[in-house]
Amino acid sequence: MFNPPCACLSNCFPLSNQWQNGESWQLNSCTTAICQDGIVVQIPVKCKPVEPLQCENGRPPVKVYDSTGCCFTYECECVCSGWGGSHYMTFDGVYYNFQENCSYTLVKEINFKYNLTIIVDNHYCGNADSGFCPQSLIIHYKSYEVILTQQRSGETTENVVYVNSKRIYPAYRMGDIALTSTGVEVVLEIPDLKVQVSYKGSSFSINLPYSLFQSSTEGQCGTCDNSQKNDCQSPNGQIQSCSVAASQWLIPNQDCPTPPTAPSTTTTATPSTSPTPCMTVICEIMNSKVFEECHKAVSPDAFIQACRSDVCNNANSSCSSLEAYASECANKGVCIDWRKSTDGECEHTCPASKVYMPCGPAVEPTCNTRYNEKYLNNQTQMTNKTKEGCFCPSKTVLFSTYSDTCVVSCGCTGPDGNPKMPGDTWESGCQQCTCDMDSMIVQCQPITCPTPAIPICNETGYRLVNMTEGCCQKYTCECDALLCPKVMMNCQPGWEAIISTSISSCCPEYTCVPKGVCVYNNIEYQPGAEVPKGTCENCICSSTMDPSTKLNNIVCTNISCDTTCSQGFQYQAIPGQCCGKCVQTSCVVNTPDKTKHTIQVSTTRVDEDA
C-alpha cells in the first residue's frame, strides 16, 4: 500500500487540516486514514470473504453491494421470460411450452410484502373493435395498474401503455414507477424494488432482485430461489409438469376465448417415407459469432430450442426467439446487431419518419427541454442501456414522445402540439400567430375584424341579435317565437284550424281546412253516418266532397210507402209522418156462397136467399 508522507514528522496536514499523530479520519465510505509517525496510512473496510456461487439458470452471478457500497456478495439473477406466445423460462432457468388464450398469473408474492403481481393476458382486446388481441402484460403494484399491450392501425402495430386506464407516452415517471420506450420495446421500472419488466409484443422479460424476492414468488415464472425442483408448482403447492402446472394459474372470472377447432379431415394411408430434415439455419445464428459476446452473460440454449421447435412446426415465429434472446443480451448491456444476419426474414419496419437502430438510446432526446432534463439526466443503471428501436435519423430530433415527427430544428410548438417551423403562421384562439424566425418564440396578435353591418328587423317575430361568427362579431335578425302575435282561429263547422311554418317567415300561419265530414244544421257527421235530414228520406254522409263547399255530400233516397189496403179498409195519411195507414171504412160480410160483401156504415144489405 502506498502511504503518502505528511508535511512534517510529527504532524500530518492532509486536506489543509492538521492531524495529530495517531488520529484518524474517513477518506471515503470504504477507507479510513490514520496519521502514524508522520505517515498517512489508509485502511480499507474489512469485508467477509466472498464465496463462489453457481446459478441454476445458467447466468453468471451478479455482485450486490451492501448499504455502505464497500462490500459485496454474489447472488443469482431472477429473470423470467416468455416469447413467441408459447415459450416460457422460469426464474431458475426451466424452459417449457404453454399456449392458451386466457389470463394467467406470471408472478405473485407468496406473502404480500411489496404488493406486486404480474399477469399475462394472452388474448387482450382492451377497448378496440379491430379484433386484434395481442399477448399483453398487466402489472399491479401498490395502487398502480400498468398495462403493456399493442394496437394495430392499418398495417402498423405499435406498443401502447396504460397507467390506471389512462394512455401515457413514455418516457414517463410517476411516483414509484418509470417507463421508457424505443418504439420496439417498452421497459417498466420500479426503482425502489429494482424490478424491471420489458415488453416487445412477441416477448417479455421480468427481472427481480434475488435479495428481495428470494423464495417469495409463485406463478408461471416459478419460485425465485436458485432451485429448479420447485419451479413448476400449482397454486396448491403440488409439483407437476410445467405445462400442467402453468394451466393452474388461470385468473378466475375472466374472458377466455376458445380458439376455433380445425375441421377433421380424412387422410388416405400412404407409404412411409423418411421425413425431410428440418432446416433451422436461422436458429443457429444465436450460436454464431453474431451473438458470441453475449454467450457468457446469457445462455442461448433455451432460445435455440424454442426457435428450432417453431421452425420445424411451421409456427412462423422463429424471429421471436432471436428477438427475445437479443433483448436479454441488451438487458445485460450487450448490444447485438442481429437482424441483418437473417436475410431480411426478421427485418423490423419503422414508421416512415424514423430509422431502425439496433443500439439506440433507451430514452430518445426531444425538443422538450424539461422532458430531457427529467428523463435523460436522471436515468438509472437499469435504463441507461442501449436498446433496439425506431429513432429519428441523424441530424434530426424527435419533436415529442406522442408523435413520430422528427424535425431538423425544434422551432415552435403549435396549439395542436405539433411542430411549427420558423416563419410559419397560423390562427389559434382568434389570434394570428407566427413562429418568429429569430427568437423561435410563438408571437400572436388578435385577429382584426371588420365593422359589422346592422340589419333592420321589421318583419313580425324577428329581433336584432349580436352573435360571434368565428372570431368576429356580427348582427343578424333572429326569429323569436315569443314575439309572434297570439292568434285565435275559429273555423266553421266541417273545417279545422292547422298551423304551418315556412322558411321565409318567423311566425306560424293558421289556416282553416276541410275536415272531410258532412254538415247539416251546423252538426258534423262522419262519412257513413246517417243524417236526419227529412222524414220521408234516408240520408247518408258520403265520402265524396262538394268542390264548391269543400264539405262531403249528403246522399238521400225517398222512402216508398205501401198504400194498398184490404177490402173494407182505406189508406189515409198521418200528419207529421212519412207514411199513412189503412183505416176501416166499411163492414165486410161473408155470404154462404163464400163471397165477401162490403156494407157501408149506416146501410142495410138484404140477402135474397136468406
C-alpha positions in Angstrom: 0.0 0.0 0.0 1.3 3.5 -0.9 1.5 5.8 2.1 1.9 9.4 1.2 4.3 11.3 3.5 3.0 14.0 5.8 4.1 17.6 5.7 6.1 17.1 9.0 7.5 14.2 11.0 5.2 14.6 14.0 2.0 16.1 12.4 0.1 15.5 9.2 -1.6 18.2 7.2 -3.8 16.4 4.6 -6.6 18.4 3.1 -5.2 21.6 4.8 -6.3 20.1 8.1 -3.8 19.5 11.0 -4.0 16.0 12.4 -2.1 14.8 15.5 -0.1 11.7 15.4 -2.5 8.7 16.0 -5.6 10.5 14.9 -7.8 9.0 12.1 -10.4 10.3 9.6 -12.7 9.0 6.9 -11.3 9.4 3.4 -14.5 7.9 2.0 -17.1 5.4 3.0 -14.8 2.5 2.4 -11.4 3.8 3.6 -10.2 5.1 6.9 -6.9 7.2 7.2 -4.6 7.2 10.2 -1.7 9.5 10.9 1.1 7.4 12.2 4.6 8.9 12.8 4.2 11.5 10.1 2.8 9.0 7.5 -0.8 8.7 6.3 -1.9 5.1 6.5 -5.0 4.1 4.5 -7.0 1.2 5.9 -9.9 -0.2 3.8 -13.1 -1.6 5.3 -12.8 -5.3 6.1 -15.3 -7.4 4.2 -16.2 -11.0 4.7 -14.7 -13.5 2.2 -16.9 -13.8 -0.9 -18.0 -17.4 -1.6 -18.4 -18.5 -5.2 -22.0 -19.1 -6.4 -23.4 -21.4 -9.1 -26.7 -20.3 -10.6 -29.1 -23.0 -11.9 -30.5 -20.7 -14.6 -27.0 -20.7 -16.2 -26.5 -16.9 -15.8 -23.3 -15.7 -14.1 -23.9 -14.4 -10.6 -24.0 -10.6 -10.1 -22.3 -8.5 -7.4 -24.7 -7.0 -4.8 -23.1 -4.4 -2.6 -24.2 -3.7 1.0 -25.6 -0.4 2.2 -22.0 1.1 2.6 -21.2 0.2 -1.0 -17.9 -1.3 0.1 -18.6 -5.0 0.5 -20.4 -7.3 -1.9 -21.8 -10.7 -2.1 -22.8 -12.8 -5.1 -26.4 -13.6 -5.9 -28.3 -15.1 -8.8 -30.5 -13.1 -11.1 -34.2 -13.9 -11.2 -35.2 -13.4 -14.8 -38.4 -14.9 -16.2 -39.0 -14.7 -20.0 -41.8 -15.5 -22.4 -41.7 -15.3 -26.2 -43.5 -16.5 -29.3 -46.8 -16.8 -27.5 -45.9 -20.3 -26.2 -42.3 -20.4 -24.8 -41.5 -19.7 -21.2 -38.5 -19.8 -19.0 -38.8 -19.6 -15.2 -36.7 -17.6 -12.8 -34.4 -20.6 -12.2 -34.0 -21.4 -15.9 -36.6 -24.1 -16.6 -37.8 -23.9 -20.2 -41.3 -25.2 -21.1 -44.1 -24.7 -23.7 -47.6 -23.5 -22.8 -50.2 -21.8 -25.0 -53.8 -20.8 -24.1 -56.0 -17.8 -24.9 -56.6 -16.8 -21.2 -55.1 -14.7 -18.4 -52.6 -16.3 -16.1 -50.5 -15.2 -13.1 -46.9 -14.9 -14.0 -45.6 -13.6 -10.7 -47.3 -13.4 -7.4 -45.9 -12.9 -3.9 -46.5 -15.8 -1.6 -46.7 -13.4 1.3 -47.7 -9.9 0.1 -44.9 -7.6 1.1 -44.5 -5.3 -1.8 -48.0 -5.7 -3.4 -46.5 -6.8 -6.7 -48.4 -9.1 -9.1 -47.8 -9.6 -12.8 -50.4 -11.2 -15.1 -50.1 -12.3 -18.7 -53.2 -11.9 -20.8 -52.8 -14.0 -23.9 -55.8 -12.5 -25.6 -56.1 -8.8 -24.5 -58.6 -7.0 -26.6 -59.0 -3.8 -24.5 -61.5 -1.3 -25.9 -60.5 -1.9 -29.5 -63.0 -3.0 -32.1 -60.4 -4.3 -34.6 -60.4 -7.9 -33.2 -56.6 -7.5 -32.7 -55.9 -9.1 -29.3 -52.2 -9.5 -28.6 -50.4 -11.1 -25.7 -50.2 -8.3 -23.0 -48.8 -7.8 -19.5 -50.8 -6.4 -16.6 -48.6 -5.2 -13.7 -50.2 -4.4 -10.3 -48.0 -2.6 -7.8 -49.4 -0.7 -4.9 -52.2 1.5 -6.3 -50.9 1.3 -9.9 -52.2 -0.9 -12.7 -49.9 -0.8 -15.7 -50.9 -2.5 -19.0 -48.3 -3.1 -21.6 -50.0 -4.1 -24.9 -50.2 -3.3 -28.6 -52.6 -1.8 -31.0 -52.9 -2.0 -34.8 -53.7 0.8 -37.1 -53.9 -0.3 -40.8 -50.7 -2.3 -41.4 -48.8 -0.7 -38.4 -48.6 -2.3 -35.0 -47.4 -0.1 -32.1 -46.7 -0.6 -28.4 -49.3 1.0 -26.1 -49.0 1.7 -22.4 -51.9 2.4 -20.0 -51.4 3.6 -16.4 -54.6 3.3 -14.3 -56.7 3.2 -17.5 -55.1 6.3 -19.0 -52.8 6.1 -22.0 -49.4 7.5 -21.5 -46.5 8.1 -23.8 -43.1 7.1 -22.4 -40.7 8.3 -21.1 -42.9 8.6 -18.0 -42.3 8.8 -14.3 -44.9 9.0 -11.7 -44.3 8.2 -8.0 -43.0 4.7 -7.7 -42.8 3.7 -11.4 -40.9 4.7 -14.5 -41.5 3.8 -18.2 -39.3 4.1 -21.3 -39.9 3.1 -24.9 -37.9 2.8 -28.1 -40.9 2.0 -30.3 -39.8 -1.6 -30.4 -39.5 -2.2 -26.6 -41.3 -0.8 -23.6 -39.5 -1.0 -20.2 -41.3 -0.6 -16.8 -39.0 0.0 -13.9 -39.8 0.1 -10.1 -36.7 1.8 -8.8 -37.4 1.1 -5.1 -37.5 -2.6 -5.7 -35.0 -2.7 -8.6 -37.7 -4.5 -10.6 -37.6 -4.3 -14.4 -40.3 -5.6 -16.9 -39.5 -5.5 -20.6 -42.2 -5.9 -23.3 -42.0 -6.3 -27.1 -45.4 -7.7 -28.0 -43.9 -11.0 -29.1 -41.8 -11.4 -26.0 -41.4 -10.2 -22.4 -38.8 -10.4 -19.6 -39.2 -9.9 -15.9 -36.2 -9.2 -13.7 -36.5 -9.4 -9.9 -33.7 -8.9 -7.4 -32.9 -12.1 -5.6 -32.3 -10.3 -2.3 -35.9 -9.0 -2.1 -37.8 -11.9 -3.7 -35.9 -15.0 -2.6 -38.3 -17.9 -2.1 -41.3 -15.5 -2.1 -42.7 -15.8 -5.6 -45.1 -18.2 -7.3 -46.9 -18.4 -10.6 -46.0 -19.4 -14.1 -42.5 -17.9 -13.6 -41.9 -20.2 -10.7 -40.1 -19.5 -7.4 -37.1 -17.3 -7.3 -34.8 -19.4 -5.1 -32.0 -20.8 -7.3 -33.6 -24.3 -7.4 -35.3 -25.8 -10.4 -37.0 -28.5 -8.4 -40.0 -26.4 -7.3 -40.4 -24.1 -10.3 -43.4 -25.9 -11.7 -45.9 -25.8 -8.8 -49.6 -25.4 -8.9 -51.4 -23.0 -6.5 -51.9 -25.8 -4.0 -48.1 -26.4 -3.9 -48.2 -29.7 -5.9 -45.2 -30.1 -8.2 -46.3 -31.2 -11.7 -45.1 -30.9 -15.2 -44.6 -27.3 -16.1 -47.3 -27.2 -18.8 -49.8 -28.7 -16.5 -48.9 -26.5 -13.6 -49.0 -23.4 -15.8 -52.6 -24.0 -16.6 -53.5 -24.0 -12.9 -52.6 -20.3 -12.6 -55.7 -19.2 -14.6 -57.2 -15.9 -13.5 -60.8 -16.7 -12.5 -63.8 -14.8 -13.8 -62.0 -13.6 -16.9 -63.0 -13.9 -20.6 -61.2 -16.9 -22.1 -61.8 -17.1 -25.8 -61.8 -20.6 -27.2 -59.7 -20.9 -30.4 -61.6 -22.3 -33.4 -61.3 -26.1 -33.8 -59.8 -27.2 -37.0 -62.2 -29.3 -39.1 -61.5 -33.0 -39.0 -60.1 -34.5 -42.2 -59.8 -38.0 -43.6 -56.5 -38.9 -44.9 -55.5 -41.8 -47.1 -52.7 -44.0 -45.9 -49.5 -43.5 -47.9 -46.3 -45.5 -47.9 -44.0 -44.3 -45.2 -41.1 -42.2 -46.3 -38.2 -40.6 -44.5 -39.1 -37.2 -43.2 -37.5 -34.2 -44.8 -34.8 -32.8 -42.5 -35.9 -29.6 -40.8 -33.6 -26.7 -41.7 -33.1 -24.4 -38.7 -30.4 -22.2 -40.2 -31.9 -19.0 -38.7 -31.8 -20.5 -35.2 -28.1 -21.3 -35.4 -27.4 -17.5 -35.7 -27.7 -17.5 -31.9 -24.8 -20.0 -31.7 -22.7 -18.0 -34.1 -20.3 -15.1 -33.8 -23.2 -12.7 -34.1 -24.2 -13.4 -30.5 -20.8 -14.6 -29.3 -20.3 -11.6 -27.0 -23.5 -12.4 -25.1 -22.9 -16.2 -24.6 -21.2 -15.7 -21.3 -23.9 -13.4 -20.0 -26.9 -15.3 -21.1 -27.1 -18.9 -22.4 -28.8 -19.2 -25.8 -29.7 -22.9 -25.3 -33.4 -22.4 -24.4 -33.9 -19.8 -27.1 -32.3 -22.0 -29.8 -34.5 -25.0 -28.6 -37.6 -22.8 -28.9 -36.6 -21.5 -32.3 -36.0 -25.0 -33.7 -39.4 -26.0 -32.4 -41.1 -23.1 -34.1 -39.3 -23.6 -37.4 -40.0 -27.4 -37.6 -43.6 -26.9 -36.6 -44.3 -24.1 -39.1 -45.1 -21.7 -36.2 -43.8 -18.7 -38.3 -42.4 -17.2 -35.1 -38.7 -18.1 -35.2 -37.8 -14.4 -35.2 -39.4 -14.1 -31.7 -36.7 -16.4 -30.2 -33.9 -14.4 -31.7 -35.6 -11.1 -30.6 -36.1 -12.4 -27.1 -32.5 -13.6 -26.8 -31.2 -10.3 -28.1 -33.4 -8.4 -25.6 -31.9 -10.4 -22.7 -28.5 -9.6 -24.1 -29.3 -5.9 -24.2 -30.5 -6.1 -20.6 -27.0 -7.3 -19.7 -25.5 -4.4 -21.5 -24.6 -6.4 -24.6 -26.0 -4.9 -27.8 -26.3 -7.3 -30.7 -26.9 -6.2 -34.3 -28.6 -9.5 -35.4 -31.4 -8.6 -37.7 -29.2 -8.0 -40.7 -28.0 -11.6 -40.4 -31.4 -13.1 -41.1 -31.5 -12.2 -44.9 -34.5 -9.9 -44.3 -36.6 -12.5 -42.6 -36.6 -10.7 -39.2 -36.4 -7.2 -40.6 -38.1 -4.6 -38.5 -40.1 -1.8 -40.3 -40.2 1.6 -38.6 -42.5 4.5 -39.3 -41.6 6.4 -42.4 -40.1 9.3 -40.4 -37.8 7.1 -38.4 -34.9 4.6 -38.9 -34.1 1.3 -37.2 -31.1 1.2 -34.8 -30.0 -2.0 -33.0 -28.3 0.0 -30.3 -30.1 3.2 -29.8 -30.7 5.2 -26.5 -33.2 3.9 -24.0 -34.6 7.5 -23.8 -34.5 9.5 -27.0 -34.0 13.3 -26.7 -36.9 15.5 -27.8 -37.5 19.2 -28.4 -38.9 19.5 -24.9 -36.1 20.8 -22.6 -37.9 19.9 -19.4 -38.6 16.4 -20.7 -34.9 15.9 -21.5 -33.8 17.2 -18.1 -36.2 14.9 -16.3 -35.6 11.7 -18.2 -32.2 12.0 -19.9 -30.3 13.3 -17.0 -31.9 11.0 -14.4 -31.6 7.6 -16.0 -30.9 4.7 -13.6 -28.4 2.0 -14.1 -31.2 -0.3 -15.3 -32.5 2.0 -18.0 -29.1 3.5 -19.0 -28.5 0.8 -21.6 -28.8 0.8 -25.4 -31.9 -0.7 -26.9 -33.1 -1.6 -30.3 -35.8 0.6 -31.6 -37.0 3.2 -34.1 -35.2 6.5 -33.8 -35.0 9.9 -35.6 -32.4 10.0 -38.4 -29.1 11.7 -37.9 -29.2 15.5 -37.7 -32.9 15.4 -36.6 -34.5 15.3 -33.3 -37.8 13.8 -32.0 -40.3 16.6 -31.6 -42.4 14.9 -28.9 -43.0 11.5 -27.4 -46.6 11.2 -28.6 -45.7 11.7 -32.3 -43.3 10.2 -34.7 -42.3 13.6 -36.1 -38.6 14.2 -36.5 -37.5 17.8 -37.1 -34.3 19.4 -38.2 -35.0 22.4 -36.0 -37.2 22.4 -32.9 -38.7 25.7 -33.8 -42.1 26.4 -32.1 -45.0 24.3 -30.9 -48.4 24.8 -32.4 -51.6 24.7 -30.4 -52.2 21.1 -31.5 -48.8 20.1 -30.1 -47.3 19.6 -33.5 -44.1 21.4 -34.6 -44.1 24.8 -36.3 -41.1 25.8 -38.4 -39.6 29.3 -38.2 -41.7 31.7 -40.3 -44.9 29.5 -40.1 -48.1 31.4 -39.5 -51.5 30.0 -38.2 -54.7 31.0 -36.5 -55.3 29.9 -32.9 -57.9 31.1 -30.4 -58.8 34.2 -32.5 -55.2 35.2 -32.8 -52.9 35.3 -35.8 -49.7 33.5 -34.6 -46.2 33.4 -36.1 -43.2 31.3 -35.2 -40.6 34.1 -35.0 -37.5 33.2 -37.1 -35.1 34.9 -34.8 -36.3 34.1 -31.3 -38.1 30.8 -32.1 -40.9 32.0 -29.9 -44.6 32.0 -30.9 -45.9 35.6 -31.3 -49.6 36.2 -31.5 -51.8 39.2 -32.3 -55.6 39.4 -32.1 -57.3 38.9 -35.5 -58.6 42.2 -37.0 -62.3 42.1 -37.6 -64.3 44.4 -39.9 -67.1 46.7 -38.6 -70.3 44.6 -38.6 -73.3 45.9 -40.6 -76.6 46.2 -38.6 -79.7 44.9 -40.5 -83.3 46.3 -40.0 -85.6 43.7 -38.4 -89.1 44.9 -39.3 -90.8 41.5 -40.0 -93.1 40.1 -37.5 -91.4 38.0 -34.8 -87.8 38.9 -35.7 -85.4 40.7 -33.3 -81.8 42.0 -33.6 -79.2 39.7 -32.2 -75.5 40.2 -31.6 -73.6 37.0 -32.3 -70.0 35.7 -32.8 -69.1 34.0 -36.0 -65.6 32.6 -36.0 -63.7 35.2 -34.2 -65.7 38.3 -35.2 -69.0 39.8 -34.1 -71.9 40.2 -36.5 -75.6 41.3 -36.2 -78.5 39.3 -37.6 -82.3 39.1 -37.4 -83.3 36.2 -35.4 -86.8 34.7 -35.0 -88.2 34.8 -31.5 -91.5 32.9 -31.2 -92.4 34.9 -28.1 -92.7 38.0 -30.3 -95.3 36.4 -32.5 -99.0 37.6 -32.1 -101.4 35.2 -30.3 -104.0 34.1 -32.9 -107.4 32.6 -32.0 -108.6 30.8 -35.1 -112.3 30.0 -35.3 -113.4 27.8 -38.2 -116.9 27.0 -39.5 -118.4 23.5 -38.8 -116.7 21.0 -41.1 -113.5 22.9 -41.1 -110.5 22.8 -38.7 -107.5 25.1 -38.0 -103.9 24.0 -38.8 -100.6 25.6 -38.0 -97.9 25.8 -40.7 -94.5 27.3 -40.8 -92.3 28.3 -43.7 -88.6 29.1 -44.1 -89.4 32.6 -45.3 -91.5 33.6 -42.2 -90.9 33.5 -38.5 -94.4 33.3 -37.1 -96.7 30.3 -37.7 -99.6 30.7 -40.1 -103.1 29.5 -39.2 -105.5 28.1 -41.9 -109.0 26.6 -41.9 -109.0 23.4 -44.0 -111.9 20.9 -44.6 -112.2 18.0 -42.1 -113.7 15.6 -44.7 -117.2 15.5 -43.0 -120.8 16.4 -43.8 -122.5 19.3 -42.1 -126.3 19.6 -41.6 -127.9 22.1 -39.3 -124.3 23.0 -38.1 -123.7 19.5 -36.9 -120.8 17.4 -38.3 -121.3 13.8 -39.5 -118.6 11.4 -40.3 -118.6 9.6 -43.7 -121.1 6.6 -43.5 -123.1 8.1 -40.7 -126.9 8.6 -41.0 -128.0 12.2 -41.4 -131.6 13.0 -40.0 -132.4 15.4 -42.8 -136.2 14.7 -43.6 -139.0 12.4 -42.6 -139.5 10.8 -46.0 -135.9 10.4 -46.9 -133.0 8.1 -45.9 -129.8 10.3 -45.9 -126.2 9.1 -45.5 -122.9 11.2 -45.3 -120.8 10.1 -48.3 -117.0 10.2 -48.8 -117.2 12.5 -51.8 -116.5 16.2 -51.4 -118.5 19.0 -52.9 -115.9 21.1 -54.8 -117.8 24.3 -54.1 -118.4 23.9 -50.4 -115.4 21.6 -49.6 -117.8 19.6 -47.5 -118.8 16.0 -48.1 -122.1 15.4 -49.9 -125.2 14.1 -48.2 -126.9 11.5 -50.3 -130.7 11.0 -49.7 -133.2 8.5 -51.1 -137.1 8.8 -50.8 -138.9 6.3 -48.6 -141.5 4.2 -50.6 -144.9 3.8 -48.7 -147.3 0.8 -49.2 -150.9 2.3 -50.0 -152.6 -1.0 -50.7 -155.4 -1.8 -48.2 -157.7 -4.8 -47.6 -161.4 -4.8 -48.6 -163.3 -2.5 -46.3 -160.2 -0.5 -45.5 -158.9 2.8 -46.9 -155.4 4.3 -47.0 -155.2 7.6 -45.0 -152.2 9.9 -44.5 -150.9 10.7 -40.9 -149.9 14.2 -40.3 -146.2 14.6 -39.4 -145.3 11.1 -40.6 -143.9 10.0 -43.9 -146.4 7.1 -44.5 -150.0 6.8 -43.6 -152.1 3.7 -42.6 -155.1 1.6 -43.7 -158.3 2.7 -41.9 -161.5 0.5 -41.9 -164.3 2.5 -43.5 -166.9 -0.4 -44.4 -168.2 -3.6 -43.0 -167.3 -6.8 -44.7 -169.8 -9.7 -44.8 -169.2 -13.3 -45.8 -172.2 -14.9 -47.6 -173.0 -18.6 -47.7 -171.5 -18.8 -51.1 -168.2 -17.8 -49.6 -168.1 -14.3 -51.1 -167.3 -11.1 -49.3 -169.5 -8.1 -49.5 -168.9 -4.5 -48.3 -171.6 -2.7 -46.4 -171.2 1.0 -45.9 -171.7 2.3 -42.5 -175.4 3.0 -41.6 -176.7 0.9 -44.5 -178.5 -2.4 -44.6 -178.0 -5.3 -47.0 -180.8 -7.8 -47.6 -179.8 -11.2 -48.8 -182.4 -12.7 -51.2 -181.5 -16.3 -50.3 -181.9 -15.7 -46.6 
